[in-house]
Amino acid sequence: MDIHGKSVLILGGYGLVGQAVARRLLRESPRRLIVLSLRREEAEEAVQGLEPERGAVELVPAWGDVFTFADLKDRPRAQVFGDPALRTRLIESLIEPLSEAAASQYYLYRLVAEGRPDVIVDAINTATGIAYQDVYKTSRVAWDALQKGTDLRQSLEMLLVTDYVPQLIRHVQVLYQAMVRAGTKVYIKIGTSGTGGMGLNIPYTHSEEKPSRVLLSKSALAGAHTLLLFLMARTPGGPITKEIKPAAAIAWKRIGFGEVLRGGRPVPLYDVDLAEAETLAPGRRFRPLAPGRGRATGGTLESVFIDTGENGIFSLEEFAAITTSEQMEFVTPEEIADVVAHELMGGNTGHDVINALDNAVMGPTYRAGLMRHWALEKLRDLEKQHGVRSVAFENLGPPRLSKLLFEADLLRRSFGTMERVRAASPAGLSRHAAEEVARDAAYRSEVLSIGIPILLPDGRLIRGPECKVPPVAVPTEALEVTPERLEAWAHAGWVDLREPNLALWKDRFVRIAAEIEAIPSAETSSRFLRDRQFWSAEGLIQPGKVVGWIFATEEKGARMK
């Protein structure tokens, strides 16, 4: 389709992919480009950013929640869910048949029907938006109320309003009816695999569970969404429907140094004197969320970071871990935008999931691999410039990733190389690591402030006001400490300075050395992925690379293809 002189609507136009698509399509000179985002300031900022490239194209900002009614589009979802009358209205809209009159109440319907776009590019992460309402949590609350015989009304209503499938079906129905009414010719969805292309062994989760039920819900919804679009594409009178489904992490927006944001907010810094370390006696109740613990330093977390758009702000080592070989790796938004443009204008890229469900996933790319090297170089240069180490922000997850990255960084600080770690005893490793924690208040504060406690060699714990592990359903929940739970918590998300854990780290470096030594010295082919050059001839420990190896080998979380 030639989009010259046509009207184009980009849903999610403020996001990383949405902006890349907008910039790419401006080169084709559409008549009008409507850029939608959730918030007004986002939409207006996105349009302002496109202004230098717009030429004669009319740029129109639009904003609001496309999953709700037009009169509620600017209200936060939590606020809507918290209002009994509005909650009832939403439930009824999901369980009742969809008439044309009912469809017209939705903001998405009015946006499309009134804007009459010829083309819609949908870059909203629909599966994430629906799945992260967490039906498991609302189910648990309803079940607890049922077991205790308390009032079920609110918990049951929350369970109904967060039910995934009715929301997804209603969203697609409303979108389809609106596009038919508007005469939209082409709809292209930027979908997701839900796991960045990885399998059920994905090591990146949102809980102790592996894989996370919420994460699998996202993948399940993404798959269900694809099949609904598959049906839409086979419906006479509807638009040409395509889906591009990246199967890798998507990055990046910018690289810099400054305040680290998590959930859009700065991370306050806390510190704890080692004398205040608590003893984890069996039978004691442990509260991961304890606002009174830790001393606020008055500062906020600042470091070198890479902004990956909607996926969050990552540290150097988090980015290194998630993009290393056999992990998610990544694809750039510009490559996705190029595929969208080619498909829209009649090209055959091989990445349309609707036409080729089995083979159309867009995997890691040469360009991304090439640019990854530059990104890491820029990040490391900024580390040196600012005198910091960008290790973990607990934005990527799971807490085990942050724990492993900080433990590897602690060994790097204390010993430098894997060779020196192998030469030390577990007791020596434990002692030196504990000395480093006691000496470096800035390091200690950074670890504790992102929700990762530190388990000292003697079994005492230092922590901030929040512990990511164990996760709790309500802030006041306290869990009984048992030897089994303590070990599970330490494994899942506590920096563990006890001898057995340091012995495990030593064993890891012994296994890495054995892998290297098993490669013939004259071997220079592409046969081996991790050769001497990969490990930089045993230079300084590289936490992201080491943790990627742990996830791929020790935890069986390798990317297969």
ABEGO torsion letter per residue (X at the ends): XBABGBBBBBBGAABAAAAAAAAAAAAAGBABBBBBBABAAAAAAAAAAAAAAAEABBBBBBBEBAABBAAAAABBAAAAAABAAAAAAAAAAAABBBBAAAAAABAAAAAAAAAGBABBBBABBAAAAAAAAGAAAAAAAAAAAAAAGBBAAAAAAAAAAABAAAAAAAAAAAAAAAAAAAGBABBBBBBBAGAGGBBAABABBABABOBBAAAAAAAAAAAAAAAAAAAAAABBGBBBBBBBBBBBBBOBABBBBEBBBBGGBBBBBBBBBAAABBBBBBGBBBBABBAABEBBAGBBBBBBBBBAEAAEBBBAAAAAAAABBGBAEBBBAAAAAAAAAAAAAGBBAGABAAABAAAABBBBBAAAAAAAAAAAAAAAAAAAAAGBBBABAGAAOBAAAAAAAAAAAAAAAAAGBAAAAAABBAAAAAAAAAAAAAABAAAAAAAAAAGBBBBBAAGBBBBBABBAOBBBABAABBBBBBAAAAAAAAAAABBBABAAAAAAAAAAAAAAAAAAAABBAABABAABABBAAAAGGGBBBBAAAAAAAAAAAAAGABBAX
